[in-house]
């Protein structure tokens, strides 16, 4: 049940990442048209940058769950049985620790900017926490996705991210396990 709810959240964040990607294209296209007409779109570069950050971070958890992240799986795929599970647990524990620290500090930064009423420095000032929120939400969801797979691995189950990858050896693929 929890996995389904989280999958909906990850998929929703992935859709939002796509929306921000389209927004980048719209901003760039409008800036090109404006320049052809001798005009500018105020803060276009800044807003495109905000959209890029939102796209990048909101897509993390969805890409992780789909097995789309680039991972070095040399040791995991070379190992068999319990050693393979140990490698998975260690890798996921390290990733969860790093992303947990990153999520904590990112959420703290957004909260501080919200409390201080900080604004962007571009031609069109906007509350700084607003563009930072996409990053914070994306990092938090990525941390939760890694943590969920860590718990699955600790329980001896296959992490969900393995369903999107293929094992070069074939038969000993953890993705073949049911979850």
C-alpha positions in Angstrom: 0.0 0.0 0.0 2.7 2.5 1.0 4.7 1.6 -2.1 1.7 2.4 -4.3 1.2 5.8 -2.6 4.9 6.6 -2.9 4.9 5.5 -6.6 2.1 8.0 -7.2 4.1 10.7 -5.5 7.2 9.8 -7.5 5.2 9.7 -10.8 3.6 13.1 -9.9 7.0 14.6 -9.3 8.2 13.1 -12.6 5.3 14.7 -14.4 6.1 18.0 -12.8 9.7 17.6 -13.9 8.3 17.2 -17.4 6.2 20.3 -17.1 9.2 22.4 -16.0 11.1 21.0 -19.0 8.4 22.2 -21.3 8.4 25.5 -19.5 12.2 25.9 -20.3 11.4 25.3 -24.0 8.6 27.9 -23.8 10.8 30.5 -22.1 13.7 30.0 -24.5 11.3 30.1 -27.5 9.7 33.3 -26.2 13.1 34.9 -25.6 14.1 34.1 -29.2 10.9 35.6 -30.6 11.2 38.6 -28.4 14.8 39.2 -29.5 13.7 39.0 -33.2 11.3 41.8 -32.4 13.9 43.9 -30.6 12.5 43.1 -27.1 13.6 41.0 -24.1 11.7 38.8 -21.7 12.6 40.1 -18.3 14.5 37.5 -16.1 14.0 34.8 -18.8 17.4 33.3 -18.1 16.8 33.3 -14.4 13.4 31.6 -14.7 14.8 29.1 -17.2 17.4 28.3 -14.5 14.8 27.8 -11.9 12.9 25.5 -14.2 16.1 23.5 -14.9 16.7 23.0 -11.2 13.1 21.9 -10.7 13.3 19.5 -13.6 16.5 18.0 -12.4 15.5 17.5 -8.8 11.9 16.6 -9.2 12.8 13.9 -11.6 15.3 12.1 -9.3 12.9 9.8 -7.4 11.0 8.8 -10.5 14.2 8.1 -12.5 15.6 6.1 -9.6 12.5 3.9 -9.3 12.5 3.3 -13.0 16.1 2.2 -12.9 17.1 5.1 -15.1 19.9 6.5 -12.9 23.4 5.7 -13.9 24.8 3.3 -11.2 28.0 1.5 -11.0 26.8 -2.1 -10.4 30.1 -3.9 -11.1 30.3 -5.4 -7.6 26.6 -6.1 -7.2 26.3 -7.9 -10.5 29.6 -9.8 -9.9 28.4 -11.1 -6.5 26.0 -13.9 -5.8 23.7 -14.8 -3.0 24.1 -13.1 0.4 27.2 -11.1 -0.8 25.1 -9.5 -3.5 22.5 -8.5 -0.9 25.3 -7.1 1.4 26.6 -4.9 -1.5 23.0 -3.7 -2.2 22.5 -2.8 1.5 25.8 -1.0 1.8 25.3 1.0 -1.4 21.8 1.9 -0.4 22.8 2.8 3.1 25.6 5.1 1.8 23.2 6.7 -0.7 20.5 7.1 2.0 22.9 8.8 4.3 24.2 11.2 1.7 20.7 12.1 0.4 19.3 12.4 4.0 22.0 15.0 4.9 21.4 16.7 1.6 17.6 16.7 2.1 18.0 18.0 5.7 20.2 21.0 4.7 18.1 21.8 1.6 14.8 21.8 3.6 16.6 24.0 6.2 17.8 26.4 3.6 14.3 26.7 2.1 12.8 27.3 5.5 15.3 30.0 6.4 14.7 31.8 3.1 10.9 31.6 3.8 11.3 33.0 7.3 13.6 35.8 6.2 11.4 36.7 3.2 14.5 36.5 0.9 13.8 37.4 -2.8 15.7 36.6 -6.0 18.0 39.3 -7.4 16.8 39.3 -10.9 14.7 41.9 -12.8 11.6 40.3 -11.4 12.0 39.7 -7.7 10.2 36.6 -6.3 10.4 34.8 -3.0 13.6 32.7 -3.1 12.0 29.8 -1.4 9.6 29.3 -4.3 12.2 28.2 -6.9 14.1 26.3 -4.1 11.0 24.3 -3.2 11.3 22.1 -6.3 14.8 21.2 -5.3 13.8 20.5 -1.7 10.8 18.4 -2.7 12.8 16.4 -5.3 15.7 15.7 -2.9 13.3 14.7 -0.1 11.4 12.3 -2.4 14.7 10.8 -3.7 15.8 10.2 -0.1 12.5 8.5 0.7 12.8 6.3 -2.5 16.3 5.2 -1.5 15.3 4.7 2.1 12.3 2.5 1.0 14.6 0.4 -1.2 17.1 0.1 1.7 14.4 -1.3 4.0 13.4 -3.7 1.2 17.0 -4.9 0.8 17.4 -5.3 4.6 14.3 -7.5 4.6 15.9 -9.6 1.9 13.6 -8.3 -0.9 14.7 -6.8 -4.2 14.8 -3.1 -4.3 12.2 -1.6 -6.6 14.9 0.2 -8.7 16.2 -3.1 -9.9 13.0 -3.7 -11.9 14.3 -1.2 -14.4 17.7 -2.6 -14.9 19.1 -5.7 -16.6 21.7 -8.0 -15.2 24.3 -8.9 -17.8 24.4 -12.5 -16.4 20.7 -12.9 -16.8 19.5 -15.6 -14.5 20.6 -14.1 -11.2 18.7 -10.9 -11.8 17.3 -9.5 -8.6 14.6 -7.8 -10.7 13.2 -11.2 -11.4 12.2 -11.5 -7.8 8.7 -10.5 -7.0 8.1 -7.5 -4.7 
